[in-house]
Amino acid sequence: MGQQQVGQHQPAPQQPQMQQQPHMQQARVTEVAPAATDLGEAWARVLAGLPPNQRAWLTNSRPVTLHESTAIVAVPDDFTRGQLETRLRPDLERILTESFGRDIRIAVTVDPSLDPEQQQAPQHQQPQRQQPQQQQHPLQQNPLQQNPLQQPQAPQQQYQQQPVQRPAQQPPAIREPLRTDGAYQPTIQSALTDPDNGPQYNQPPAQPQYEQQSQQQHSPFGQPLGSVAPPPNGSSQPATEAQGEARLNPKYTFETFVIGSSNRFAHAAAVAVAEAPGKAYNPQLIYGDSGLGKTHLLHAIGHYVRSLYTGARVRYVSSEEFTNDFINAIRDDKASQFQRRYRDVDVLLIDDIQFLEGKIQTQEEFFHTFNTLHNANKQIVISSDRAPKRLEALEDRLRNRFEWGLITDIQPPDLETRIAILRKKAATERLTAPPEVLEFIASKVQTNIRELEGALIRVTAFASLNRQPVDLSLAEIVLKDLIPEGSKPEVTASMIMGQTASYFGLSIDDLCGSSRSRVLVTARQIAMYLCRELTDLSLPKIGQQFGGRDHTTVMHAERKIRQLMSERRSVFNQVTELTNRIKHQAKQQ
Ligand SMILES: Nc1ncnc2c1ncn2[C@@H]1O[C@H](COP(=O)(O)OP(=O)(O)OP(=O)(O)O)[C@@H](O)[C@H]1O
């Protein structure tokens, strides 16, 4: 969709019978005009339908693309964005909804090249503007509606040809990942390429030119952040103090994230946000069921921002930790420390926001945190297990804030994507499994990627313990127990803890207590591992079940048991036997 198209469309013809009505032009659109066929046409109706004082805000703004129910609109500066997100939003969304005959919401992004002052700048000041103006704007290419397999190289090359663009001014395009051969490829630059990933992932798309600059850059955070160095490999970046602050899992990068139709939009938006934090879509909200990659994307944004902007302050936190931290801060009279921790950041990544439901005081605190960050153009990325409007026990004003930005969902992956995820997982974890086994596992585990990975680990661990090759018959045996036929019974943490305790001849108190005897530690870790694998509980929630342990203890337990399963037959057998017992009990309930 091009800019010219937008201008070409005329408002819907006026209908005489509507003349008595208030909001005349809108009513005409609603009741008479046929549904708009593209965003350009709908935008023309927006311009015609708004009173002049509101329309003035749209002079230098323009519609970019329509993805499902989200219309992306680019504006020249933060101030205009604020106006669109708050004052103009209801009218814009109403007219767009009427135009398309279905619910449409807007997401606003800042593209400084739309600022007429920039466009008129003398050539020597703005050399980079010459080329792009003759070309199509990356945001106009509507890449989300193209078949990635047919996508020409143009958008990416265009970036390459452009000399020197500051990241802050880089139009935060939502770009389609490049796929050349049907295999899923990462969208992010070679510098983030994981050397362990093998040649099949080593065809990174061309990079925006700015990433190759090593000159003084101004961050989107309003202060110089030193040079924007070529991004280091996300997973091999040394653990600096800031890295520790950010608390990012080194494995969760864009590089290790497999893109499929179920997560393409969320991924593309995440990349856009990471490339222009605070400028692109603020907040970005990612929602979807458990185990579909929300946390992975949040961490990937954090890594990528940190690799692009030296010194950027990124903080990842789950909503439960935020809540606990807040409660502790009140208890210990450390409110200002708490506020500094969450407000003095450039990017706040907040996971599982649904946990704030019903927690009035924490919501209040988060509301102020959100406002402080948003007003300072700091990026906020939120994940949730539901769309904001379904977070019924969240205060309206918070839900309303979430609607300001871009809302993207992640759906369960299709078979092709599940296979690609397994292939990638096998490569990164150095697990050997032939394609038919990967396909078999992917066909059996359909809705949760955490379970999918767990199944691969079980199969390869079983083969390694028995010194057998990983083949189809072996996979069938292992998965028969793991995935029973028929509907999935609901497993709870208390079932897992009860079964684990009785299997090891312990009590639940033992599992929750502080004893570090070897049997107890293993039993506790197995129970935590099974909670992770068989339930939808988050890491902090699992930690809470086990006597209020930290989420990092659960993470450690998960890793440890995965490793022990492939090294010790006894552990593998214990986990398998316990899984059977737990699933059996769940089926009886
Ligand atoms: N598209 C993907 N490519 C590669 N790995 C993925 C993808 N999606 C999810 N995963 C992996 O699946 C596992 C679960 O993902 P993650 O923890 O991000 O899910 P989630 O949606 O945050 O779940 P929850 O709501 O339970 O916290 C992780 O190991 C993650 O790396």
The ligand as an ORCA input file, in Angstrom:
! r2SCAN-3c Opt
* xyz 0 1
  N       9.107    -20.116     18.271
  C       9.937    -20.749     19.100
  N      11.153    -21.145     18.690
  C      11.987    -21.804     19.516
  N      11.704    -22.109     20.784
  C      10.518    -21.731     21.256
  C       9.570    -21.025     20.441
  N       8.476    -20.781     21.181
  C       8.714    -21.289     22.389
  N       9.931    -21.862     22.444
  C      10.537    -22.539     23.589
  O       9.491    -23.146     24.324
  C       9.734    -23.035     25.711
  C       8.568    -22.334     26.361
  O       8.541    -20.990     25.917
  P       8.228    -19.761     26.884
  O       8.686    -20.043     28.265
  O       8.741    -18.524     26.220
  O       6.643    -19.795     26.837
  P       5.598    -18.809     27.489
  O       4.612    -18.496     26.420
  O       6.271    -17.670     28.141
  O       4.934    -19.742     28.584
  P       4.340    -19.372     30.039
  O       3.121    -18.555     29.772
  O       4.030    -20.715     30.610
  O       5.401    -18.631     30.781
  C      11.043    -22.289     25.858
  O      12.081    -23.221     26.027
  C      11.195    -21.573     24.531
  O      12.551    -21.373     24.179
*
